[in-house]
Amino acid sequence: MKDLKQLVRENIWTLKPYTSARDEYQGRDAHVFLDANENPYNNPINRYPDPLQRDLKQSIAAIKGVPAANIFLGNGSDEPIDLLYRIFCNSGIDNVVAIEPTYGMYGVCADINNVEYRRVLLDETFQPDAGKLLAAIDNHTKLLFFCSPNNPSGNNIDREVIEKVLDSFDGIVIVDEAYIDFAGVPSFLEQLSLRPNLVVLQTFSKAWGMAGIRLGMAFASQEIITIMNKVKYPYNINLLTQQRAMDELMHYERIEEWVKAILSERARVMEEFAKLECTVKIYKSDANFFLVRVKDALATYSYLVDKGIIVRNRSKVALCGNSLRITVGTVEENNALLDALKQKI
């Protein structure tokens, strides 16, 4: 890996961040707060939240086995994705590399930040070629994105390919593990302390069942986390989100129960899809969804919409022609989907 100073945009490296009243206060517990121009009434939401989410990070650290200093919390995972562009990529000069197909926000953030986005097509089994990825890199490549399990294909990306790129690329490698709780393989968090160029993304939206509170996690070296905290907006995670996440983490055992139930349903629904007349191919899944190729994706999608059942038509995505992405729901929701498709003429 290059020296971090060489990778970070010069103006970001020298940036003096905004400091809030709560950043400046340190010391003994206080009971009178007259520092932040807050309304003294309507406690507790009259107060600004902790800008660094210290208590929440400590709870996450205990679960993930990662020091709190190596955790960044964002407004969903999209915030740290965008921050990585803003920190490392000079507009109109630098570029990033990503597998294709994959999560669409990597490319959207590239467009927003005027950064060249280089797509490297996966093979027919939705696996990358390390040689092709490395061949796409040049002296201006700052970031390389993996999503594993991948979206929309649902499969784990070959771990050896990711490790080869980590070993060979001297920029920042991002491994987006939004669906890792369903994957049945170890997280790359276990390699975090050994790889200073690794950033791992995870989320509260999938296995943890909290998409509505918009809370994403980035794990990286303390040096990278410090820069992310410097660039983010001061109060990026509101008080209500922090409180709800803390409350949910007190019942972490429920998450394991949900994952077990979803995996069981995934297996059942995929087995039933194999019997459907419209099904052409079901792709292997390591996530809470699966990709299925059907005879006519648009017709099937439209038929389901008329029945009040919404799936995702991925036909316009590379390698996903005539394919639908099916999220695993409750038993009742899954049965409604299967019953509707069995009735389709």
C-alpha positions as CSV (number, residue, x, y, z in Angstrom):
1,M,0.0,0.0,0.0
2,K,1.1,3.5,-0.8
3,D,1.6,5.9,2.1
4,L,-1.8,7.1,3.2
5,K,-0.8,10.7,2.6
6,Q,-0.1,9.9,-1.1
7,L,-3.6,8.4,-1.5
8,V,-5.6,11.1,0.3
9,R,-6.5,14.3,-1.6
10,E,-4.2,17.0,-0.5
11,N,-6.9,19.4,0.6
12,I,-8.5,16.7,2.7
13,W,-5.2,15.7,4.3
14,T,-4.8,19.4,5.5
15,L,-8.5,20.0,6.2
16,K,-9.3,21.5,9.6
17,P,-12.7,20.0,10.5
18,Y,-15.7,21.7,12.0
19,T,-15.6,21.3,15.7
20,S,-18.9,21.2,17.6
21,A,-19.6,22.2,21.2
22,R,-19.8,18.5,22.1
23,D,-16.5,17.8,20.5
24,E,-14.8,20.4,22.6
25,Y,-16.2,19.3,26.0
26,Q,-14.3,16.7,27.8
27,G,-14.0,15.8,31.4
28,R,-16.3,15.1,34.3
29,D,-20.0,14.4,33.8
30,A,-21.9,17.7,33.3
31,H,-25.5,18.5,34.1
32,V,-25.8,22.1,32.8
33,F,-25.3,22.6,29.1
34,L,-25.2,26.2,27.9
35,D,-22.6,25.7,25.1
36,A,-24.5,24.8,21.9
37,N,-27.3,27.3,21.6
38,E,-29.9,24.6,22.1
39,N,-33.5,25.1,23.3
40,P,-33.5,24.1,27.0
41,Y,-36.9,22.5,26.7
42,N,-38.2,19.2,25.1
43,N,-35.6,16.9,26.7
44,P,-33.9,14.7,25.4
45,I,-34.4,15.6,21.7
46,N,-33.6,19.2,22.3
47,R,-29.9,18.2,22.6
48,Y,-27.5,17.5,19.8
49,P,-26.4,13.9,19.6
50,D,-23.0,12.6,20.2
51,P,-21.2,13.4,17.0
52,L,-18.9,10.3,17.3
53,Q,-21.6,7.9,18.6
54,R,-19.3,6.7,21.3
55,D,-21.7,4.5,23.3
56,L,-23.1,2.9,20.2
57,K,-19.7,2.1,18.8
58,Q,-18.7,0.5,22.1
59,S,-21.7,-1.8,21.8
60,I,-20.9,-2.7,18.2
61,A,-17.3,-3.2,19.0
62,A,-18.2,-5.8,21.6
63,I,-20.3,-7.7,19.1
64,K,-17.9,-7.4,16.1
65,G,-14.7,-7.9,18.0
66,V,-13.2,-4.7,16.5
67,P,-12.0,-1.7,18.5
68,A,-14.3,1.2,18.6
69,A,-11.5,3.4,17.1
70,N,-11.8,1.3,14.0
71,I,-15.5,1.9,13.4
72,F,-17.2,4.7,11.4
73,L,-21.0,5.0,11.5
74,G,-22.8,6.5,8.6
75,N,-26.3,7.4,7.3
76,G,-26.6,3.9,5.7
77,S,-23.6,2.4,4.0
78,D,-24.0,4.9,1.2
79,E,-22.5,7.7,3.3
80,P,-19.1,5.9,3.8
81,I,-19.1,4.9,0.1
82,D,-19.5,8.6,-0.9
83,L,-17.0,9.7,1.8
84,L,-14.3,7.4,0.4
85,Y,-14.7,9.0,-3.0
86,R,-14.5,12.5,-1.4
87,I,-11.4,11.6,0.6
88,F,-9.3,9.7,-1.9
89,C,-10.4,10.7,-5.5
90,N,-9.5,13.9,-7.2
91,S,-12.3,14.9,-9.5
92,G,-11.6,14.4,-13.2
93,I,-8.2,12.8,-12.5
94,D,-8.5,9.6,-10.4
95,N,-10.5,6.5,-11.1
96,V,-11.9,3.5,-9.3
97,V,-12.4,-0.1,-10.3
98,A,-15.3,-2.4,-9.5
99,I,-16.8,-5.7,-10.4
100,E,-19.8,-5.7,-12.7
101,P,-22.6,-6.3,-12.1
102,T,-22.7,-5.1,-8.5
103,Y,-24.3,-2.6,-6.1
104,G,-25.3,0.5,-8.2
105,M,-24.3,3.2,-5.7
106,Y,-20.6,2.7,-6.3
107,G,-21.1,3.9,-9.9
108,V,-23.6,6.7,-8.9
109,C,-21.1,8.1,-6.3
110,A,-18.4,8.0,-9.1
111,D,-20.7,10.1,-11.3
112,I,-21.5,12.5,-8.5
113,N,-17.9,13.1,-7.7
114,N,-16.8,13.1,-11.4
115,V,-14.5,10.1,-11.0
116,E,-14.0,7.6,-13.8
117,Y,-15.7,4.3,-12.9
118,R,-14.1,1.2,-14.5
119,R,-16.3,-1.9,-14.7
120,V,-14.7,-5.3,-14.8
121,L,-17.2,-7.9,-16.0
122,L,-17.7,-11.1,-13.9
123,D,-17.7,-14.5,-15.6
124,E,-20.9,-16.5,-16.2
125,T,-20.8,-17.8,-12.6
126,F,-20.6,-14.2,-11.3
127,Q,-17.0,-14.6,-10.2
128,P,-14.2,-12.1,-10.9
129,D,-10.8,-12.7,-12.5
130,A,-8.0,-11.2,-10.4
131,G,-5.8,-10.6,-13.4
132,K,-8.5,-8.6,-15.2
133,L,-9.1,-6.5,-12.1
134,L,-5.5,-5.7,-11.7
135,A,-5.1,-5.0,-15.4
136,A,-7.8,-2.3,-15.1
137,I,-5.7,-0.5,-12.5
138,D,-3.3,2.4,-13.3
139,N,-1.4,5.1,-11.4
140,H,-4.6,7.0,-10.8
141,T,-6.7,4.2,-9.4
142,K,-7.5,5.0,-5.8
143,L,-10.3,2.6,-4.9
144,L,-11.4,-1.0,-5.8
145,F,-14.8,-2.2,-4.8
146,F,-16.0,-5.8,-4.0
147,C,-19.5,-6.6,-2.8
148,S,-19.5,-10.1,-1.2
149,P,-22.1,-11.6,-1.1
150,N,-22.7,-9.7,-4.3
151,N,-25.8,-7.8,-5.3
152,P,-27.7,-8.7,-7.5
153,S,-26.1,-12.1,-8.0
154,G,-26.3,-13.2,-4.4
155,N,-23.1,-15.3,-4.3
156,N,-19.9,-15.0,-2.2
157,I,-17.0,-13.6,-4.2
158,D,-14.0,-15.9,-4.4
159,R,-12.0,-15.1,-1.3
160,E,-8.7,-15.9,-2.9
161,V,-9.4,-13.3,-5.6
162,I,-10.1,-10.6,-3.0
163,E,-6.9,-11.5,-1.1
164,K,-4.8,-11.4,-4.3
165,V,-6.1,-7.9,-5.1
166,L,-5.4,-6.8,-1.5
167,D,-1.9,-8.1,-1.8
168,S,-1.2,-6.6,-5.2
169,F,-3.1,-3.2,-5.3
170,D,-1.5,-0.3,-3.5
171,G,-4.7,1.7,-3.1
172,I,-7.8,1.1,-1.0
173,V,-9.8,-2.1,-1.3
174,I,-13.4,-1.9,-0.1
175,V,-15.3,-5.2,0.7
176,D,-19.0,-4.5,1.1
177,E,-20.4,-7.2,3.4
178,A,-24.0,-6.0,3.6
179,Y,-25.2,-9.6,3.4
180,I,-22.4,-11.3,5.4
181,D,-24.7,-12.6,8.1
182,F,-26.3,-14.9,5.6
183,A,-23.1,-16.0,3.8
184,G,-21.7,-18.9,5.9
185,V,-18.1,-17.6,5.5
186,P,-15.9,-15.5,7.8
187,S,-16.0,-11.7,7.5
188,F,-12.9,-9.9,6.3
189,L,-13.1,-8.1,9.6
190,E,-10.7,-10.8,10.9
191,Q,-8.0,-9.4,8.5
192,L,-8.5,-5.7,9.3
193,S,-5.5,-5.4,11.6
194,L,-3.3,-7.0,9.1
195,R,-4.3,-5.0,6.0
196,P,-4.1,-1.2,6.3
197,N,-5.6,-0.8,2.8
198,L,-8.8,-2.7,3.7
199,V,-12.2,-1.1,4.3
200,V,-15.1,-3.4,5.3
201,L,-18.6,-2.1,5.0
202,Q,-21.6,-3.6,6.9
203,T,-25.1,-2.5,7.7
204,F,-28.0,-2.6,10.1
205,S,-30.4,-2.9,7.2
206,K,-30.3,-6.6,6.3
207,A,-29.9,-9.3,9.0
208,W,-30.4,-6.7,11.8
209,G,-33.8,-5.7,10.4
210,M,-33.3,-1.9,10.8
211,A,-33.3,-0.5,7.2
212,G,-35.7,2.2,8.4
213,I,-33.2,3.9,10.8
214,R,-30.5,4.3,8.1
215,L,-27.3,3.1,9.9
216,G,-24.3,1.7,8.1
217,M,-20.9,0.7,9.4
218,A,-17.4,1.1,8.0
219,F,-14.4,-0.7,9.6
220,A,-10.9,0.4,8.7
221,S,-7.5,1.4,10.2
222,Q,-7.7,4.1,12.9
223,E,-5.9,6.5,10.5
224,I,-8.6,6.1,7.8
225,I,-11.4,6.3,10.3
226,T,-10.0,9.5,11.7
227,I,-10.1,11.1,8.2
228,M,-13.7,9.9,7.6
229,N,-14.7,11.5,10.9
230,K,-13.0,14.7,9.8
231,V,-14.9,14.9,6.5
232,K,-18.3,13.7,7.6
233,Y,-21.1,16.2,8.6
234,P,-20.9,16.9,12.3
235,Y,-24.1,15.2,13.5
236,N,-24.6,12.6,10.7
237,I,-26.3,10.1,13.0
238,N,-29.3,11.5,14.8
239,L,-30.2,10.8,18.4
240,L,-33.3,8.7,17.6
241,T,-31.2,6.4,15.4
242,Q,-28.5,6.0,18.0
243,Q,-31.0,5.2,20.7
244,R,-33.0,2.7,18.6
245,A,-29.8,0.9,17.5
246,M,-28.7,0.7,21.2
247,D,-32.0,-0.8,22.2
248,E,-32.0,-3.4,19.4
249,L,-28.4,-4.4,20.3
250,M,-29.6,-5.4,23.7
251,H,-31.6,-8.2,22.0
252,Y,-28.9,-9.4,19.6
253,E,-30.0,-13.0,20.0
254,R,-33.1,-12.2,17.9
255,I,-30.9,-11.4,14.9
256,E,-29.5,-15.0,14.9
257,E,-33.1,-16.3,15.0
258,W,-34.1,-14.1,12.1
259,V,-31.1,-15.2,10.0
260,K,-31.8,-18.9,10.7
261,A,-35.5,-18.4,9.7
262,I,-34.5,-16.5,6.5
263,L,-32.0,-19.2,5.5
264,S,-34.6,-21.9,6.0
265,E,-37.1,-20.0,3.9
266,R,-34.5,-19.2,1.2
267,A,-33.9,-22.9,0.7
268,R,-37.6,-23.7,0.6
269,V,-38.5,-21.0,-1.8
270,M,-35.6,-21.8,-4.2
271,E,-36.7,-25.4,-4.2
272,E,-40.3,-24.4,-5.1
273,F,-39.0,-22.0,-7.8
274,A,-37.2,-24.9,-9.4
275,K,-40.7,-26.5,-10.0
276,L,-42.2,-23.5,-11.7
277,E,-42.9,-23.6,-15.4
278,C,-41.6,-20.0,-15.8
279,T,-38.2,-20.8,-14.3
280,V,-35.1,-21.2,-16.5
281,K,-32.2,-21.0,-14.0
282,I,-31.8,-20.4,-10.3
283,Y,-28.4,-18.9,-9.3
284,K,-26.6,-19.9,-6.1
285,S,-27.3,-17.6,-3.2
286,D,-25.4,-16.7,-0.1
287,A,-27.6,-13.7,0.8
288,N,-31.2,-13.1,1.9
289,F,-32.3,-13.0,-1.7
290,F,-31.7,-15.0,-4.9
291,L,-31.5,-14.3,-8.6
292,V,-33.7,-16.4,-11.0
293,R,-33.7,-16.4,-14.8
294,V,-37.2,-16.8,-16.1
295,K,-38.7,-17.1,-19.6
296,D,-40.0,-13.5,-19.7
297,A,-38.9,-11.3,-16.8
298,L,-40.9,-8.3,-17.8
299,A,-44.2,-10.2,-18.2
300,T,-43.7,-12.1,-14.9
301,Y,-42.8,-8.9,-13.1
302,S,-45.8,-7.0,-14.5
303,Y,-48.1,-10.0,-13.6
304,L,-46.8,-9.9,-10.0
305,V,-47.3,-6.2,-9.8
306,D,-50.9,-6.6,-10.8
307,K,-51.2,-9.1,-7.9
308,G,-49.8,-6.6,-5.5
309,I,-46.5,-8.5,-5.2
310,I,-43.3,-6.6,-5.9
311,V,-40.0,-8.2,-6.8
312,R,-37.0,-6.6,-8.7
313,N,-36.6,-6.9,-12.4
314,R,-32.8,-7.0,-13.0
315,S,-33.0,-7.7,-16.8
316,K,-31.2,-4.5,-17.8
317,V,-28.2,-5.3,-15.5
318,A,-25.1,-6.9,-17.1
319,L,-25.3,-10.8,-17.1
320,C,-28.8,-10.7,-15.7
321,G,-30.9,-10.9,-18.8
322,N,-34.5,-12.0,-18.1
323,S,-33.7,-12.3,-14.4
324,L,-35.7,-11.4,-11.3
325,R,-34.2,-10.8,-7.8
326,I,-36.4,-12.3,-5.1
327,T,-36.0,-11.1,-1.5
328,V,-36.9,-13.8,1.0
329,G,-39.8,-12.6,3.1
330,T,-42.0,-14.2,5.8
331,V,-43.6,-17.6,5.2
332,E,-46.8,-15.9,4.4
333,E,-45.2,-13.4,1.9
334,N,-43.3,-16.2,0.2
335,N,-46.4,-18.4,-0.1
336,A,-48.3,-15.5,-1.7
337,L,-45.5,-15.2,-4.3
338,L,-45.4,-18.9,-5.0
339,D,-49.1,-19.3,-5.2
340,A,-49.4,-16.4,-7.6
341,L,-46.7,-17.8,-9.9
342,K,-48.3,-21.3,-9.8
343,Q,-51.5,-19.7,-11.0
344,K,-49.8,-17.8,-13.9
345,I,-50.8,-19.2,-17.3
